Amino acid sequence: MNKRNILAPVLFAVLCVAIPYAEPLKSPSWGFRMDLPEEYKYVSGDNRDRFSFRTPGGANFELVVYPPARQAAYPSAETLAADLKRRLNSSGETTVFEYRNKKAVLLRLDFSISAAPSTENRAQNVRLSGWGLCMKLESQAAGTPLIAALAYGDAGKAELQNLSLSALDSLSPAEGDQRFPGPITEFTYPRGNRVRVCPFGLQLEAFACEYDSLGAQALVDREFEVLQYSAGKPYWKEAWTRFYRVIYRDSFSRLSGIAFALERHWAPGLYPLSAPTAGSGRDQAPPDIAEKALRWVQTFNYERDLLGSDFVNLVTAAIEGRGDCDSRAMLWAIIIEQANIPAAIMVSSDYGHAMGLIDTPGPGARFDWAGKRWLVAETTASVSLGRIAQNMSDPAHWLGIIF
């Protein structure tokens, strides 16, 4: 887990429960949510229909909601996208696609704006590039609102592209989208058909989508690059938290078929023959599933990638049985969450380690975080729930991450 190499180690002066962490922006009016990279700071808007953000490096993010009252002017995402392209005089292409049964339009932005006059009193044109996304929000009594999000910056700064794509991908148009891959990832890496897979080390059949591991790893690699923007910054802990939060969102539904097969394997007779949808609210699984899942991930091959993201995507981890401590801890937490048992993870820059957390009765070491006393789960050594190495047991050196 080499994230400590890019994020300066810090000795936390207080217990975990006192350390703040970033929250995604949620709209009570329109139901959408976005989880922007920590580099973006709010600069203007009305906190309801309009939001503008900017990074110190010059990346911009603009979000506008078009209420149902404007449906006559913009009856569809396509008409909104066409009007935005016209007003910006953008030469980029537009592509229509489906995201979670909602029509969406992706715009490649390529346009110019007039900058302030130079010292020679001549106005200069600045070339900007990036991406735009137009789509429907959840229908309301008065009609269906639309949303437009634009992420762009200086066309000469290629390094801004990952920030722009990460920002757009963080948009969840509806509450039900918050545990599914984002719209940019879904567009770039369609999941494909459902295929049979075998969870590592088990004579067990499960289902996933044929390109899930490809899309999941692409997201991990992109978000690792975004994370590096926060190296040495005061908000590195918030950025680190977001890194895992984004992976969790992308992976949750990808793992639903595997998690269900594992639950049926570890608790035969408890579940019906057909798998429920992710987060459908089935009864809580027996507590020993947490121990069984823990023993399973403890058998994985320990793997590091010090030249890359050092994080094996969770679909590959589940099928091939390999990964570092944080990959295993997140996979374990998602399996437990899919069984309707609250789970989380904790990470430490100082210890260079990650562990699982679970809200369940039982003996062992616990860590206070967000009003709960979580039982720890060590995923890289053959120990039971609640066991932690003595030289890693100081809570002041851990950061809790709840999804």
N, C-alpha and C positions, 0 to 999 in steps of 0.2 A: 504494500500500500504506500506508494511513493508520493502521495499528496503532500506529505510533510516537507518534501523537497521543494515544492513550488509555493507553499504557503508557510510563511515564517512561523516557526514554533513560538507559542506564547504560553506563559504560565498563568493559568486562570487564578485570579485572586479570591474567587468566591465559589461556592458550591454550584453544581450544575443547575439547580433550580433557579438560580439568579441570573443566568446568562441569557440575554435576549436573542431571539432569532427572527429572521425576516418572515413576513406573511405575504402571500399573494394578494393582489387586489381583486376584490369581489364586488360586483355591482348588485345591490339590492333592488334597483329599479328594473334592470334588464336581464339579470341572471347570468351574465357572462363572468368569466374569471380570467385573469392573466397573471403570469409569474415571470416578470421581466428579469434579465440578468441584473445583478446588483450595481453594475456600472451606470445604469440609467437612473437619473434623478428627475423628479417631477419639476416642471418649469412653468406650466400654465394650464388653464382649462377651467371647467366649471364643476368638476368632480361628479358629473352625472352623464352628460352626453359627449363631452370633449376632454381629452387628456393629451398632454404633450410632455415628452420626456427627452432628455439629452444626456449623452455621456461626455466626460472631459475630453475624450478623443474625437468628438464631433459626430458620433452616431445619433440619429434622430429617430424617435418613434412617435407617431401621431395616431390617435384612435378617435373615431367619431361614430356615434350612434345616430342613425336616421330613423326617427319614430314612425309609427304607422301613419301619422298625419301627413307624412311626406311620400306616401305610397303612390300617389298619382304621378309624381315626378320620377320616382324610382320604384317601379313595380317589381323589380327583380335585382339580384346581385349582378347580373350581366349589364343591365342598364346603368347601375351605379358605377361599375368598373369602367364602362365606356366613357361616362361623363368625367370621371377622375382623370383618365388618360388624356381626354381632350383638354381639360383645364390645365393640366401640367404640361401639355404639349410633349408628352413622353413618347419616345420612339420604340419602347420595349413591347414585346409580345404579351398577349393575354391568353390564359388557358382555363377552360371550364372543367371542373371535376366535382365529384361527390365526396363529401366528408360526413360520415355518420348520418347518411340519408338526408343531408342538407346540401343544396346547391352552393358551390363556392367558386370563386374566380381568383386566380393567381396572376398578378401583374408583374412583369419585369420592368422596373422603373429606370428610365434613362432620360434625364431632362436637365435644364439649366436654369439658374436664377441669377439675378443681378446682385452683385455684392456691393459693399460700400465703395465709394470712389477711392482710388489709390492716391498716393502722394502727388501724382500728376493730375489729380482731379478728373480722372477718367473712370467711369463705371466699368467693372469687370464682370464677365460671366463666369460663374462657378458651375462646373459640371458635376451633377449628382447622380448616383445610381443606387439601386437597392431593389426592394420587393414590396408589393402591396397585396392585400388579401381582402376580398369582399365576400360576405356571406350572410345568411339569414341567422337571426337569433330565434329564441323560442317564441311561438305565437302567443299573442295576448288577445284579450277580448276585443280590443280596437283594431287588431290586425297583426301583421308580422313585421317587427323592426328589422333593419339591416345594420350591419356593422362594417366599417372600413378601417383597416389598419395599414399604415405605411411605415416601413423601416428603411432608412436610407442614410447616405453620407457622401462624403467627397469621393468621386469616382476614382481618384488616384490612390485611395487607401483601401487596397484589397483586403487588409486585415479586418475591416469592419463587417465583412460579409457574414462571418459566423455569428457575430452579435445580432445582426439584422435577422438572420434566419432563426436564431434561438428565440428572439423576442416574438416573432410572428408565431412560431411553433408553440409558444407558451399559452396562446389563446385557447380557452375552452368556451365555445359559444353557449353551451347549456350545461346545467349541473351534471347531467348524465355523461358528459364528455370528459370529466375530470380524472377518470381512471382508464383512459384510452390514449393511444398515441396521438400527438398533436397533428394539426392539419398539414403542416409542411412535411413532416415525416411520412404521413400517410400518402401524400401526393408523390413524394420522391421515391419512397420504398413501399409500394402497395404490398399488402400482406400475402396476397395470393390465395390458393385453395387450402382447405384444411387437409392435413396429412397426419398419418400415424407416426408417432415417435416413441422411443423407449427411454424413460428416466434412467439415469446412470445407475448401473449395478443391480437393477431390478428386472425380473421377468414380468414386465408390466407394459400394457399398451395405453398410450395416452394420445391426445391430439394437440396439435399446434398448427399454425399457418406456415406454408412452405418457405416464406421469406422473412419470418419473424426474427431470426437470429441476425440476418443481414441488416435489417432496419434498426434493430436494437443496438447493434454495435456501432453503426453509423452515428446514431444519436449520442452514444457514450463518447465517441471520439470528438464529435463537434463540441459537446458540452465541456469536455476536458480542455479544449482550446479556449473556450469562453472563460472557464475557471481561472486560467492563468492571468487574465486581465486584473484579477483581484489579488495577485501575489504581493505581499508586503503592504496591502492597503488596510486601513482601520476596520473595514467591513469584510475581512477575509472569512470570518466564521459564518456570516450570513451567506456569502457566496458558496462556501463549502456545503452548507445546509441545502441551498438551492440545487446544487449539483446532484445530490442524492434524491431530492424531491422530484426533480425532472425525470430521472431514471425510473423512479418508482411509478410515476404516472404512466410512462411509456410501457413499462413491463407488466403492469398489473393484469390487464386483459390478455396479454400474450401468454401469460402463465396460467390462465384460468383452467384450461383443459388438463394441464399437467398437475396442477394443485388438486383438482377434483379426483383424478385417478389415484394420486397418492393418498388422499383421505379415505377413499374406498378401500385401498389396499391395507391401510393401517387400522381401519375401523370397519371391517366387513359387515354387511347387513344394515349399516346405519343409514345409507343413502340409496335413493332410487337408481334405476339403471341409466337414466338419461342425466347428463350433466346439466346443472342449472347455469344460468348466465352469471357472469362475474358480479359479485356483490348483490345477489338476489335475495339475501336475507334468510338463507336456510338455517336450521338450528345449529347452535354452537357444537363444535366437535368435542369429543372427550379430551380432557387435559393431557392425557399421555401422548396424544398426537404431537404435541410440542417436543416431547422427549424423543419420539421416534424420528421426527423430522430433523432434530438436532443431531442424532446419531448418524443419520443419512448424510448430511452435509459435511460432517466430520470425516467421512471416508473419502472426500474429494481429494484430487491431486493438488497440492499447493503450487500455484503458478504466479509468477510476477512478470511484468513487462516494463522494465525501468526506462525504456526508450519511448514508450507510448503512454496510453491512458492508465495503465496498470489496473484495469478493471475489465474482467471478462463479462460480457453481457449475460443477463440472467437466464435467457433461453438456452444459450450454449452451455452455461454452467450447469443447468439442470440436466441436459441431455448428455454432455460429455464428462461431467463430474470433475471440473477443474475451476480454479479461481483463487484469488487472494481472500483475505479476511473480510473485506467489505462486500465483495460479491456474494460470498456465502451468507453473511449476516443479512443482507437485503433479501436474498432468495428465501432464506428461512423465514424472515418477517412477513414476506408476501404470502407464503404458504399458510402461515398461522393466521394472518388477516383474512385470507380466503375461507378459513375455517371459522370465521367470526370470533376469533380471540384477539383482543387488542395487542398489537406488537409494534415495535419500533427498533431503531438501532442507536448505538452510541459510537462515536469515533474520537480518536485522540491523536492530535498532531505530535504531542510529546512522546507518547508510547509507540506511535506508528502502528496503531492497531484499531480494529473495529470489532464490535460485539453486538449480538442481538439483545433485545429487551422484550419482556412479555408481562402483561398485567394478569397474573394468575396467582392463586395461593401456593404456598410451598416454602420450604426452608432455603436459605442461601443468601448470598450477597444481593443487596438491592440498591438502586440509585434513584434519588428523587428528581423528578423532571415533570414539569407542567401539571403539578398537582397529584401525581401518582408516584407510588413506590414500585418501580419496575424491577422484576427479577432478571438477572443477567443470564446471557446464553453465550458461551464460548464455542465458536464454530470451527476452530482449527486444532483443538486438542480433545482427546477422548475423555471428557469430563461431563458430569451431569449438569442440569440446569442449576443456576445459583452459584456455580464455582467460578472463581476468578483468581489469577495469579496474584500473590501477595505484592509483587513489585509493580503491579498495574492497578492497584485497588484504591488509589486516591481519587475521590470523585472530582476534585478540583481540576483534574487533567482530562476530563471527558466532556464531550459536547453531545447532548441528546438530540436526536432528530426524529420527529413524529410526522407521519405522512397524512 
